[in-house]
Each structure stands twice: as C-alpha cells, then as structure tokens.
C-alpha cells in the first residue's frame, strides 16, 4: 500500500480500511503482514497479540487487525491493554515506535530474534497498523482516531 503524497503519514493516524467486499482483507492476509482476525479467539489472546505486534515492529511490516463486519474495536483495545495497561494508546498515538516502548514488550523467554539487539530502528519506522472493517459505517469514535479509506470496487459490467 503506497501513501501517495504522504497523506496518511502527515495525518499522524493509522489507516482504517472500510471495505464491505472484504477483498482488501484477503489481499492483506496473503501479503507480508502480521494478520490478526479480531473474531478469532486464538488471534485475540494477549500473548498472540504481543508477539504479532513485536514481530511487525521487529521486521518493519504491517500489523493488520481485521474486524470483519463486527464492531470489535473496543474488544481489541481491551485485549491489547491486557498486555500492558495503556498499550493501545501508545500504539494509536505512535509512541510505540519509540525504542523504550517497544523493547519493554520483550520478555527474556522470547526467541532470540525478538531480543533488543535484533531490533533496528530503520525497520521499526516502517511499521504500520492497518485496521480493516467490512462495516460500511464504522463507529465515529474509530473514524475519528484513524485515517479512513473507503474501498470502492467498480460495478461489474457483465460484458466479457
């Protein structure tokens, strides 16, 4: 996903993809992302979320949270905050990109690639949180704190 004109970056917000077709989520699932389905209880375990976030930061890739057609944002916030109180705020306001904040998520029992010496700031800077919803009208509190991007697909013409 390219940010033509740096509009998303200059907004200071993470993108919210509003895609009733669900095609954006399928596309992102099969790209080099850490994909979390908010409706999957296994994906929503705090440890799974922590490792998904750490991996996306460590390798400088997107963390995709797919809420499908359900308003799961508050649930996602609650689960992320189980990792560490206030963590969702650090993610949403991008303070998570500061070394002291992401390194504090690392446990001594984590694999060696997640230890402090293996994080490189130039990769961390490439981290992106992408929230995806199939809900045509996501809650206003979510659209206010994100950069909404509505995915519109052309209508099929029926002509081959």
Phi and psi restraints in degrees (value plus and minus 20) as a CYANA .aco file:
   2 UNK   PHI    -118.3   -78.3
   2 UNK   PSI     122.3   162.3
   3 UNK   PHI    -121.4   -81.4
   3 UNK   PSI      60.1   100.1
   4 UNK   PHI     -84.5   -44.5
   4 UNK   PSI     105.8   145.8
   5 UNK   PHI      56.4    96.4
   5 UNK   PSI     -11.9    28.1
   6 UNK   PHI      33.4    73.4
   6 UNK   PSI      12.8    52.8
   7 UNK   PHI     -87.1   -47.1
   7 UNK   PSI     -61.6   -21.6
   8 UNK   PHI     -87.4   -47.4
   8 UNK   PSI     -69.6   -29.6
   9 UNK   PHI     -79.3   -39.3
   9 UNK   PSI     -64.9   -24.9
  10 UNK   PHI     -89.3   -49.3
  10 UNK   PSI     -38.3     1.7
  11 UNK   PHI     -92.3   -52.3
  11 UNK   PSI     -42.4    -2.4
  12 UNK   PHI      56.2    96.2
  12 UNK   PSI      -9.3    30.7
  13 UNK   PHI    -139.3   -99.3
  13 UNK   PSI     140.0   180.0
  14 UNK   PHI    -105.9   -65.9
  14 UNK   PSI     130.6   170.6
  15 UNK   PHI     -94.2   -54.2
  15 UNK   PSI     124.2   164.2
  16 UNK   PHI    -136.4   -96.4
  16 UNK   PSI      92.8   132.8
  17 UNK   PHI    -109.9   -69.9
  17 UNK   PSI      98.5   138.5
  18 UNK   PHI    -121.6   -81.6
  18 UNK   PSI      85.6   125.6
  19 UNK   PHI    -156.7  -116.7
  19 UNK   PSI      68.9   108.9
  20 UNK   PHI     -78.1   -38.1
  20 UNK   PSI     -45.2    -5.2
  21 UNK   PHI     -95.1   -55.1
  21 UNK   PSI     -45.5    -5.5
  22 UNK   PHI      62.2   102.2
  22 UNK   PSI     -20.7    19.3
  23 UNK   PHI     -89.9   -49.9
  23 UNK   PSI     -52.2   -12.2
  24 UNK   PHI     -83.6   -43.6
  24 UNK   PSI     -62.1   -22.1
  25 UNK   PHI     -84.1   -44.1
  25 UNK   PSI     -61.3   -21.3
  26 UNK   PHI     -83.4   -43.4
  26 UNK   PSI     -63.7   -23.7
  27 UNK   PHI     -79.3   -39.3
  27 UNK   PSI     -68.9   -28.9
  28 UNK   PHI     -87.8   -47.8
  28 UNK   PSI     -52.3   -12.3
  29 UNK   PHI     -81.2   -41.2
  29 UNK   PSI     -53.9   -13.9
  30 UNK   PHI    -120.4   -80.4
  30 UNK   PSI      -7.3    32.7
  31 UNK   PHI    -117.8   -77.8
  31 UNK   PSI    -198.1  -158.1
  32 UNK   PHI    -102.3   -62.3
  32 UNK   PSI      58.1    98.1
  33 UNK   PHI    -153.5  -113.5
  33 UNK   PSI     144.1   184.1
  34 UNK   PHI    -119.6   -79.6
  34 UNK   PSI      89.8   129.8
  35 UNK   PHI    -122.4   -82.4
  35 UNK   PSI     107.3   147.3
  36 UNK   PHI    -140.7  -100.7
  36 UNK   PSI     104.1   144.1
  37 UNK   PHI    -114.4   -74.4
  37 UNK   PSI      95.1   135.1
  38 UNK   PHI     -85.5   -45.5
  38 UNK   PSI     -37.3     2.7
  39 UNK   PHI    -111.3   -71.3
  39 UNK   PSI     -24.4    15.6
  40 UNK   PHI    -114.7   -74.7
  40 UNK   PSI      92.9   132.9
  41 UNK   PHI     -77.3   -37.3
  41 UNK   PSI     -52.8   -12.8
  42 UNK   PHI     -86.7   -46.7
  42 UNK   PSI     -60.8   -20.8
  43 UNK   PHI     -86.9   -46.9
  43 UNK   PSI     -47.6    -7.6
  44 UNK   PHI    -111.9   -71.9
  44 UNK   PSI     -16.0    24.0
  45 UNK   PHI     -86.6   -46.6
  45 UNK   PSI     117.9   157.9
  46 UNK   PHI     -72.3   -32.3
  46 UNK   PSI     -59.5   -19.5
  47 UNK   PHI     -87.7   -47.7
  47 UNK   PSI     -58.5   -18.5
  48 UNK   PHI     -84.5   -44.5
  48 UNK   PSI     -63.6   -23.6
  49 UNK   PHI     -83.0   -43.0
  49 UNK   PSI     -62.9   -22.9
  50 UNK   PHI     -81.0   -41.0
  50 UNK   PSI     -67.7   -27.7
  51 UNK   PHI     -88.4   -48.4
  51 UNK   PSI     -55.2   -15.2
  52 UNK   PHI     -84.1   -44.1
  52 UNK   PSI     -62.8   -22.8
  53 UNK   PHI     -85.6   -45.6
  53 UNK   PSI     -67.6   -27.6
  54 UNK   PHI     -80.2   -40.2
  54 UNK   PSI     -63.2   -23.2
  55 UNK   PHI     -83.5   -43.5
  55 UNK   PSI     -61.5   -21.5
  56 UNK   PHI     -85.5   -45.5
  56 UNK   PSI     -60.3   -20.3
  57 UNK   PHI     -86.8   -46.8
  57 UNK   PSI     -67.1   -27.1
  58 UNK   PHI     -79.7   -39.7
  58 UNK   PSI     -61.9   -21.9
  59 UNK   PHI    -119.3   -79.3
  59 UNK   PSI     -18.6    21.4
  60 UNK   PHI      43.5    83.5
  60 UNK   PSI      27.5    67.5
  61 UNK   PHI    -150.2  -110.2
  61 UNK   PSI     149.5   189.5
  62 UNK   PHI     -90.8   -50.8
  62 UNK   PSI     122.1   162.1
  63 UNK   PHI    -123.1   -83.1
  63 UNK   PSI      95.0   135.0
  64 UNK   PHI    -122.7   -82.7
  64 UNK   PSI     104.9   144.9
  65 UNK   PHI    -133.9   -93.9
  65 UNK   PSI      90.5   130.5
  66 UNK   PHI    -118.7   -78.7
  66 UNK   PSI      96.3   136.3
  67 UNK   PHI    -118.1   -78.1
  67 UNK   PSI     -16.0    24.0
  68 UNK   PHI      31.0    71.0
  68 UNK   PSI    -157.2  -117.2
  69 UNK   PHI    -117.0   -77.0
  69 UNK   PSI      -9.9    30.1
  70 UNK   PHI    -125.4   -85.4
  70 UNK   PSI     121.0   161.0
  71 UNK   PHI     -96.7   -56.7
  71 UNK   PSI      75.6   115.6
  72 UNK   PHI    -129.6   -89.6
  72 UNK   PSI     -13.7    26.3
  73 UNK   PHI     -79.9   -39.9
  73 UNK   PSI     -65.2   -25.2
  74 UNK   PHI     -83.5   -43.5
  74 UNK   PSI     -58.0   -18.0
  75 UNK   PHI     -84.6   -44.6
  75 UNK   PSI     -63.8   -23.8
  76 UNK   PHI     -79.2   -39.2
  76 UNK   PSI     -65.9   -25.9
  77 UNK   PHI     -77.7   -37.7
  77 UNK   PSI     -66.4   -26.4
  78 UNK   PHI     -80.7   -40.7
  78 UNK   PSI     -62.6   -22.6
  79 UNK   PHI     -89.9   -49.9
  79 UNK   PSI     -60.6   -20.6
  80 UNK   PHI     -84.3   -44.3
  80 UNK   PSI     -60.2   -20.2
  81 UNK   PHI     -90.8   -50.8
  81 UNK   PSI     -33.0     7.0
  82 UNK   PHI     -92.3   -52.3
  82 UNK   PSI     -45.5    -5.5
  83 UNK   PHI     -86.9   -46.9
  83 UNK   PSI     -68.6   -28.6
  84 UNK   PHI    -179.4  -139.4
  84 UNK   PSI     113.0   153.0
  85 UNK   PHI     -77.7   -37.7
  85 UNK   PSI     108.7   148.7
  86 UNK   PHI      64.6   104.6
  86 UNK   PSI     -16.8    23.2
  87 UNK   PHI     -83.4   -43.4
  87 UNK   PSI     -58.1   -18.1
  88 UNK   PHI     -82.0   -42.0
  88 UNK   PSI     -56.1   -16.1
  89 UNK   PHI     -85.3   -45.3
  89 UNK   PSI     -61.4   -21.4
  90 UNK   PHI     -82.9   -42.9
  90 UNK   PSI     -55.4   -15.4
  91 UNK   PHI     -90.7   -50.7
  91 UNK   PSI     -69.6   -29.6
  92 UNK   PHI     -86.9   -46.9
  92 UNK   PSI     -53.9   -13.9
  93 UNK   PHI    -114.0   -74.0
  93 UNK   PSI     -12.6    27.4
  94 UNK   PHI      51.3    91.3
  94 UNK   PSI      -8.4    31.6
  95 UNK   PHI     -85.7   -45.7
  95 UNK   PSI     -39.1     0.9
  96 UNK   PHI     -82.3   -42.3
  96 UNK   PSI     -40.3    -0.3
  97 UNK   PHI     -96.2   -56.2
  97 UNK   PSI     -29.2    10.8
  98 UNK   PHI     -99.3   -59.3
  98 UNK   PSI     114.9   154.9
  99 UNK   PHI     -73.0   -33.0
  99 UNK   PSI     -64.9   -24.9
 100 UNK   PHI     -82.5   -42.5
 100 UNK   PSI     -49.8    -9.8
 101 UNK   PHI     -97.2   -57.2
 101 UNK   PSI     -65.3   -25.3
 102 UNK   PHI     -96.8   -56.8
 102 UNK   PSI     -53.1   -13.1
 103 UNK   PHI     -86.3   -46.3
 103 UNK   PSI     -49.6    -9.6
 104 UNK   PHI     -87.5   -47.5
 104 UNK   PSI     -32.4     7.6
 105 UNK   PHI    -103.5   -63.5
 105 UNK   PSI     -36.1     3.9
 106 UNK   PHI     -96.2   -56.2
 106 UNK   PSI     115.0   155.0
 107 UNK   PHI    -125.6   -85.6
 107 UNK   PSI     131.4   171.4
 108 UNK   PHI     -83.4   -43.4
 108 UNK   PSI     -41.8    -1.8
 109 UNK   PHI    -105.8   -65.8
 109 UNK   PSI     -24.7    15.3
 110 UNK   PHI     -89.2   -49.2
 110 UNK   PSI     135.3   175.3
 111 UNK   PHI     -76.6   -36.6
 111 UNK   PSI     138.3   178.3
 112 UNK   PHI     -78.9   -38.9
 112 UNK   PSI     -53.2   -13.2
 113 UNK   PHI     -86.0   -46.0
 113 UNK   PSI     -35.9     4.1
 114 UNK   PHI    -117.3   -77.3
 114 UNK   PSI     -19.5    20.5
 115 UNK   PHI     -96.3   -56.3
 115 UNK   PSI     137.4   177.4
 116 UNK   PHI     -69.2   -29.2
 116 UNK   PSI     -62.6   -22.6
 117 UNK   PHI     -85.4   -45.4
 117 UNK   PSI     -34.5     5.5
 118 UNK   PHI    -120.0   -80.0
 118 UNK   PSI     -15.6    24.4
 119 UNK   PHI    -113.4   -73.4
 119 UNK   PSI     115.6   155.6
 120 UNK   PHI    -144.3  -104.3
 120 UNK   PSI     105.9   145.9
 121 UNK   PHI     -78.6   -38.6
 121 UNK   PSI     -54.4   -14.4
 122 UNK   PHI     -84.4   -44.4
 122 UNK   PSI     -48.6    -8.6
 123 UNK   PHI     -97.0   -57.0
 123 UNK   PSI     -63.6   -23.6
 124 UNK   PHI     -77.9   -37.9
 124 UNK   PSI     -57.4   -17.4
 125 UNK   PHI     -80.7   -40.7
 125 UNK   PSI     -41.3    -1.3
 126 UNK   PHI    -105.9   -65.9
 126 UNK   PSI     -25.7    14.3
 127 UNK   PHI     -80.0   -40.0
 127 UNK   PSI     119.7   159.7
 128 UNK   PHI    -160.1  -120.1
 128 UNK   PSI     115.3   155.3
 129 UNK   PHI    -116.6   -76.6
 129 UNK   PSI     106.7   146.7
 130 UNK   PHI    -142.2  -102.2
 130 UNK   PSI     100.0   140.0
 131 UNK   PHI    -120.9   -80.9
 131 UNK   PSI     112.3   152.3
 132 UNK   PHI    -141.5  -101.5
 132 UNK   PSI     117.4   157.4
 133 UNK   PHI    -159.3  -119.3
 133 UNK   PSI     125.0   165.0
 134 UNK   PHI    -111.2   -71.2
 134 UNK   PSI     -28.1    11.9
 135 UNK   PHI     -88.2   -48.2
 135 UNK   PSI      99.2   139.2
 136 UNK   PHI     -81.9   -41.9
 136 UNK   PSI     -49.9    -9.9
 137 UNK   PHI    -148.4  -108.4
 137 UNK   PSI      59.2    99.2
 138 UNK   PHI     -85.1   -45.1
 138 UNK   PSI     139.6   179.6
 139 UNK   PHI     -78.4   -38.4
 139 UNK   PSI     125.0   165.0
 140 UNK   PHI     -81.2   -41.2
 140 UNK   PSI     -55.4   -15.4
 141 UNK   PHI     -82.6   -42.6
 141 UNK   PSI     -50.2   -10.2
 142 UNK   PHI     -97.5   -57.5
 142 UNK   PSI     -63.4   -23.4
 143 UNK   PHI     -87.8   -47.8
 143 UNK   PSI     -45.7    -5.7
 144 UNK   PHI     -91.2   -51.2
 144 UNK   PSI     -53.0   -13.0
 145 UNK   PHI    -119.4   -79.4
 145 UNK   PSI     -18.5    21.5
 146 UNK   PHI    -145.4  -105.4
 146 UNK   PSI     154.8   194.8
 147 UNK   PHI    -123.4   -83.4
 147 UNK   PSI      75.4   115.4
 148 UNK   PHI     -88.7   -48.7
 148 UNK   PSI     114.0   154.0
 149 UNK   PHI    -147.7  -107.7
 149 UNK   PSI      95.4   135.4
 150 UNK   PHI    -110.9   -70.9
 150 UNK   PSI     103.0   143.0
 151 UNK   PHI    -107.2   -67.2
 151 UNK   PSI     101.0   141.0
 152 UNK   PHI    -141.1  -101.1
 152 UNK   PSI     100.5   140.5
 153 UNK   PHI    -118.2   -78.2
 153 UNK   PSI     124.3   164.3
 154 UNK   PHI     -86.2   -46.2
 154 UNK   PSI     125.6   165.6
 155 UNK   PHI     -89.2   -49.2
 155 UNK   PSI     118.6   158.6
 156 UNK   PHI     -85.0   -45.0
 156 UNK   PSI     120.0   160.0
 157 UNK   PHI    -109.8   -69.8
 157 UNK   PSI     -38.8     1.2
 158 UNK   PHI      61.9   101.9
 158 UNK   PSI     -22.7    17.3
 159 UNK   PHI    -119.1   -79.1
 159 UNK   PSI     111.0   151.0
